[in-house]
């Protein structure tokens, strides 16, 4: 892969996440989105979207 990004998680972290209820997973996701939108500049948000689209 020559565009985008890759990351990995330890098995223990994946298992820990799998044990969460659906409600807890959605709450965690909502909190991460709120934090990200609060702290990123417009330029950083633009770059994030380009990463997600594998444009850079």
DSSP file (Angstrom, degrees, kcal/mol; ACC not computed):
  #  RESIDUE AA STRUCTURE BP1 BP2  ACC     N-H-->O    O-->H-N    N-H-->O    O-->H-N    TCO  KAPPA ALPHA  PHI   PSI    X-CA   Y-CA   Z-CA
    1    1 A X              0   0    0      0, 0.0     5,-0.0     0, 0.0     3,-0.0   0.000 360.0 360.0 360.0 124.5    0.0    0.0    0.0
    2    2 A X        +     0   0    0     52,-0.1     2,-0.3     3,-0.0    52,-0.0   0.379 360.0  46.4-108.1   2.7    1.6    3.3   -1.1
    3    3 A X  S    S+     0   0    0      2,-0.1     2,-0.2    48,-0.0    52,-0.1  -0.942  96.1  20.7-137.6 161.2   -1.2    5.6    0.2
    4    4 A X  S    S-     0   0    0     -2,-0.3     2,-0.3    46,-0.1    48,-0.1  -0.517  84.7 -79.8  84.5-152.2   -3.2    5.9    3.4
    5    5 A X        -     0   0    0     46,-0.2     2,-0.4    -2,-0.2    -2,-0.1  -0.973  25.8-149.4-151.6 162.1   -2.1    4.5    6.7
    6    6 A X        +     0   0    0     -2,-0.3     2,-0.3    -5,-0.0    -2,-0.0  -0.988  16.3 172.8-135.0 142.3   -1.9    1.2    8.6
    7    7 A X        -     0   0    0     -2,-0.4     2,-0.3     2,-0.0    -2,-0.0  -0.980  13.0-151.3-146.0 159.6   -2.0    0.6   12.4
    8    8 A X        -     0   0    0     -2,-0.3     2,-0.3     0, 0.0    -2,-0.0  -0.871   2.4-149.5-129.4 161.4   -2.2   -2.5   14.6
    9    9 A X        -     0   0    0     -2,-0.3     2,-0.1     3,-0.0    -2,-0.0  -0.948  27.4-107.7-127.5 150.2   -3.6   -3.4   18.0
   10   10 A X    >>  -     0   0    0     -2,-0.3     4,-1.7     1,-0.1     3,-0.6  -0.489  32.2-117.4 -71.6 148.3   -2.4   -5.9   20.5
   11   11 A X  H 3> S+     0   0    0      1,-0.2     4,-2.6     2,-0.2     5,-0.2   0.864 114.0  58.4 -55.1 -38.7   -4.7   -8.9   20.9
   12   12 A X  H 3> S+     0   0    0      1,-0.2     4,-2.4     2,-0.2    -1,-0.2   0.888 104.9  49.8 -61.0 -39.8   -5.4   -8.1   24.5
   13   13 A X  H <> S+     0   0    0     -3,-0.6     4,-2.3     2,-0.2    -1,-0.2   0.884 110.7  49.7 -67.2 -38.4   -6.8   -4.6   23.5
   14   14 A X  H  X S+     0   0    0     -4,-1.7     4,-2.4     2,-0.2    -2,-0.2   0.924 112.1  47.6 -65.7 -44.3   -9.0   -6.2   20.8
   15   15 A X  H  X S+     0   0    0     -4,-2.6     4,-1.2     2,-0.2    -2,-0.2   0.908 111.1  51.6 -63.1 -42.3  -10.4   -8.8   23.3
   16   16 A X  H  < S+     0   0    0     -4,-2.4     4,-0.4     1,-0.2     3,-0.4   0.912 111.3  47.5 -59.9 -44.0  -10.9   -6.0   25.9
   17   17 A X  H >< S+     0   0    0     -4,-2.3     3,-1.4     1,-0.2    -2,-0.2   0.887 106.1  58.0 -65.2 -39.8  -12.9   -4.0   23.3
   18   18 A X  H 3< S+     0   0    0     -4,-2.4    -1,-0.2     1,-0.3    -2,-0.2   0.783  99.3  60.3 -62.0 -26.7  -14.9   -7.0   22.2
   19   19 A X  T 3< S+     0   0    0     -4,-1.2    -1,-0.3    -3,-0.4    -2,-0.2   0.660  84.8  99.8 -76.6 -16.2  -16.1   -7.3   25.8
   20   20 A X  S <  S-     0   0    0     -3,-1.4     2,-0.0    -4,-0.4    -3,-0.0  -0.368  80.3-111.4 -69.5 149.1  -17.7   -3.9   25.8
   21   21 A X     >  -     0   0    0      1,-0.1     4,-2.3    -2,-0.1     5,-0.2  -0.334  28.2-109.3 -71.2 162.6  -21.5   -3.6   25.3
   22   22 A X  H  > S+     0   0    0      1,-0.2     4,-2.4     2,-0.2     5,-0.2   0.902 121.4  54.0 -59.5 -41.1  -22.7   -2.0   22.0
   23   23 A X  H  > S+     0   0    0      1,-0.2     4,-2.4     2,-0.2    -1,-0.2   0.912 108.9  47.7 -60.5 -43.5  -23.8    1.0   24.0
   24   24 A X  H  > S+     0   0    0      2,-0.2     4,-2.4     1,-0.2    -1,-0.2   0.881 110.8  51.6 -66.1 -38.1  -20.3    1.4   25.5
   25   25 A X  H  X S+     0   0    0     -4,-2.3     4,-2.3     2,-0.2    -2,-0.2   0.919 112.3  45.8 -63.9 -43.4  -18.7    1.1   22.1
   26   26 A X  H  X S+     0   0    0     -4,-2.4     4,-2.5     2,-0.2    -2,-0.2   0.883 111.9  51.5 -68.0 -38.2  -21.0    3.7   20.6
   27   27 A X  H  X S+     0   0    0     -4,-2.4     4,-2.4     2,-0.2    -2,-0.2   0.922 110.6  49.0 -62.6 -44.2  -20.4    6.0   23.6
   28   28 A X  H  X S+     0   0    0     -4,-2.4     4,-2.3     2,-0.2    -2,-0.2   0.923 112.0  48.8 -60.6 -45.6  -16.6    5.7   23.1
   29   29 A X  H  X S+     0   0    0     -4,-2.3     4,-2.4     1,-0.2    -2,-0.2   0.911 110.9  49.9 -62.0 -43.6  -16.9    6.4   19.4
   30   30 A X  H  X S+     0   0    0     -4,-2.5     4,-2.4     1,-0.2    -1,-0.2   0.909 111.1  49.4 -62.2 -42.7  -19.1    9.5   20.0
   31   31 A X  H  X S+     0   0    0     -4,-2.4     4,-2.4     2,-0.2    -2,-0.2   0.896 110.9  49.4 -64.5 -40.6  -16.6   10.8   22.6
   32   32 A X  H  X S+     0   0    0     -4,-2.3     4,-2.7     2,-0.2    -1,-0.2   0.911 111.6  49.3 -64.9 -42.3  -13.6   10.3   20.3
   33   33 A X  H  X S+     0   0    0     -4,-2.4     4,-2.6     2,-0.2    -2,-0.2   0.912 111.3  48.9 -63.6 -42.8  -15.4   12.1   17.5
   34   34 A X  H  X S+     0   0    0     -4,-2.4     4,-1.7     2,-0.2    -2,-0.2   0.927 113.5  46.7 -62.5 -45.1  -16.3   15.0   19.7
   35   35 A X  H  X S+     0   0    0     -4,-2.4     4,-1.9     2,-0.2     5,-0.2   0.939 113.1  48.9 -61.8 -47.9  -12.8   15.3   21.0
   36   36 A X  H  X S+     0   0    0     -4,-2.7     4,-2.1     1,-0.2    -2,-0.2   0.927 112.3  47.3 -59.6 -47.0  -11.3   15.1   17.5
   37   37 A X  H  < S+     0   0    0     -4,-2.6    -1,-0.2     1,-0.2    -2,-0.2   0.799 112.2  52.0 -66.5 -27.7  -13.6   17.7   16.1
   38   38 A X  H  < S+     0   0    0     -4,-1.7    -1,-0.2    -5,-0.2    -2,-0.2   0.826 118.2  33.3 -76.6 -32.0  -12.9   20.0   19.0
   39   39 A X  H  < S+     0   0    0     -4,-1.9     2,-0.2    -3,-0.2    -2,-0.2   0.699  96.9  88.2-103.4 -20.3   -9.1   19.9   18.7
   40   40 A X  S  < S-     0   0    0     -4,-2.1     2,-0.1    -5,-0.2     0, 0.0  -0.572  70.4-129.8 -82.9 142.3   -8.3   19.6   15.0
   41   41 A X     >  -     0   0    0     -2,-0.2     4,-2.4     1,-0.1     5,-0.2  -0.349  31.1-103.3 -76.1 167.4   -8.0   22.6   12.8
   42   42 A X  H  > S+     0   0    0      1,-0.2     4,-2.1     2,-0.2     5,-0.1   0.894 124.9  52.2 -58.8 -39.5   -9.9   22.8    9.5
   43   43 A X  H  > S+     0   0    0      2,-0.2     4,-2.3     1,-0.2    -1,-0.2   0.908 109.3  48.8 -63.7 -42.4   -6.6   22.0    7.7
   44   44 A X  H  > S+     0   0    0      2,-0.2     4,-2.4     1,-0.2    -2,-0.2   0.882 110.2  51.2 -65.6 -38.1   -6.1   19.0    9.9
   45   45 A X  H  X S+     0   0    0     -4,-2.4     4,-2.1     2,-0.2    -1,-0.2   0.893 109.3  51.3 -64.6 -39.4   -9.6   17.8    9.3
   46   46 A X  H  X S+     0   0    0     -4,-2.1     4,-1.9     2,-0.2    -2,-0.2   0.923 111.0  47.5 -62.5 -45.0   -9.0   18.2    5.5
   47   47 A X  H  X S+     0   0    0     -4,-2.3     4,-2.3     1,-0.2    -2,-0.2   0.890 108.9  54.6 -63.9 -39.4   -5.9   16.1    5.7
   48   48 A X  H  X S+     0   0    0     -4,-2.4     4,-2.4     1,-0.2    -1,-0.2   0.921 108.4  48.9 -59.6 -44.3   -7.7   13.5    7.8
   49   49 A X  H  X S+     0   0    0     -4,-2.1     4,-1.8     1,-0.2    -1,-0.2   0.875 109.6  51.7 -65.0 -37.0  -10.3   13.1    5.1
   50   50 A X  H  <>S+     0   0    0     -4,-1.9     5,-3.0     2,-0.2     6,-0.8   0.886 109.5  50.4 -66.8 -37.9   -7.7   12.8    2.4
   51   51 A X  H ><5S+     0   0    0     -4,-2.3     3,-1.6     3,-0.2    -2,-0.2   0.931 109.7  50.5 -61.5 -45.9   -6.0   10.1    4.4
   52   52 A X  H 3<5S+     0   0    0     -4,-2.4    -1,-0.2     1,-0.3    -2,-0.2   0.850 111.7  47.5 -62.1 -34.2   -9.3    8.3    4.8
   53   53 A X  T 3<5S-     0   0    0     -4,-1.8    -1,-0.3    -5,-0.2    -2,-0.2   0.389 111.9-121.7 -87.1   3.6   -9.9    8.5    1.0
   54   54 A X  T < 5S+     0   0    0     -3,-1.6    -3,-0.2    -4,-0.2    -2,-0.1   0.843  73.3 131.9  57.3  35.8   -6.3    7.3    0.3
   55   55 A X      <       0   0    0     -5,-3.0    -4,-0.2    -6,-0.1    -1,-0.1   0.625 360.0 360.0 -89.8 -15.6   -5.6   10.5   -1.6
   56   56 A X              0   0    0     -6,-0.8    -5,-0.2    -9,-0.1    -1,-0.1   0.302 360.0 360.0-135.0 360.0   -2.3   11.0    0.3
